[in-house]
Amino acid sequence: MSKKAHIIVKGLKKCYYNNEKIYIGDIMKYMTKKTKFRVTMLTIVFISTIVLSFSSLFTNVSQIIKNKKDMETLKISYSEKLEEEENLKNEINKLQDPEYMARYTREKYFYSADNEIIIKIEE
């Protein structure tokens, strides 16, 4: 290990060299070009990873929010469909009754029983 690399390692571990306090800015003075390049590249990779992670996180969170809104809309639609199904079941039960069926047919299709006259009044 070269003396300069030895200084960096000692400086990073204890931040002291020869009983002198060494600051990070001072450590950069002792680095070789190759070491500076490595530190620079690792910093770029680290920052890129952080940026990609946050962008991915933001995308996922926005998708979750959108899915929750869609789920609320679908719950409302589902409850409306359940009410409609209940109404249709009630209508089916009513249509099983012959008296209701006769009255419904007369009102809807203007059929008449014997001796009845149908008068349509428009509102």
Secondary structure as GFF3:
##gff-version 3
##sequence-region A 1 123
A	DSSP	alpha_helix	3	14	.	.	.	ID=ss1
A	DSSP	beta_strand	16	17	.	.	.	ID=ss2
A	DSSP	beta_strand	20	21	.	.	.	ID=ss3
A	DSSP	alpha_helix	24	30	.	.	.	ID=ss4
A	DSSP	alpha_helix	33	95	.	.	.	ID=ss5
A	DSSP	alpha_helix	98	109	.	.	.	ID=ss6
###
